[in-house]
């Protein structure tokens, strides 16, 4: 029974590690999108001010 519990715990830990990696990836992508949006916004503001 102990092996089954350890196996389940190991599976949960691996799943959590995978989720953490996915969240890190999403955070990086969101950061990139924010930068792109800022650049686009500033460009549009400059265009409107001309």
C-alpha positions as CSV (number, residue, x, y, z in Angstrom):
1,X,0.0,0.0,0.0
2,X,2.9,2.4,0.7
3,X,4.1,2.0,-2.9
4,X,0.7,3.0,-4.2
5,X,0.6,6.1,-2.0
6,X,4.2,7.0,-3.0
7,X,3.2,6.5,-6.7
8,X,0.2,8.8,-6.3
9,X,2.2,11.4,-4.5
10,X,4.9,11.2,-7.2
11,X,2.3,11.6,-9.9
12,X,0.8,14.7,-8.1
13,X,4.2,16.3,-7.8
14,X,5.0,15.7,-11.4
15,X,1.7,17.2,-12.4
16,X,2.3,20.2,-10.2
17,X,5.8,20.7,-11.8
18,X,4.2,20.5,-15.2
19,X,1.6,23.2,-14.2
20,X,4.4,25.4,-12.8
21,X,6.3,25.1,-16.1
22,X,3.1,26.0,-18.0
23,X,2.5,29.0,-15.7
24,X,6.0,30.2,-16.2
25,X,5.6,30.0,-19.9
26,X,2.3,31.8,-19.9
27,X,3.8,34.6,-17.6
28,X,6.6,35.0,-20.1
29,X,4.2,35.3,-23.0
30,X,2.0,37.7,-21.2
31,X,5.0,39.9,-20.5
32,X,5.9,39.9,-24.2
33,X,2.3,40.8,-25.1
34,X,2.4,43.7,-22.6
35,X,5.6,45.0,-24.2
36,X,4.1,44.7,-27.7
37,X,0.9,46.4,-26.6
38,X,2.9,49.3,-25.0
39,X,4.9,49.8,-28.2
40,X,1.8,49.7,-30.4
41,X,0.0,52.1,-28.1
42,X,2.8,54.6,-28.1
43,X,3.1,54.3,-31.8
44,X,-0.7,55.0,-32.2
45,X,-0.5,57.9,-29.8
46,X,2.4,59.4,-31.8
47,X,0.4,59.0,-35.0
48,X,-2.6,60.7,-33.5
49,X,-0.5,63.6,-32.2
50,X,1.0,64.3,-35.7
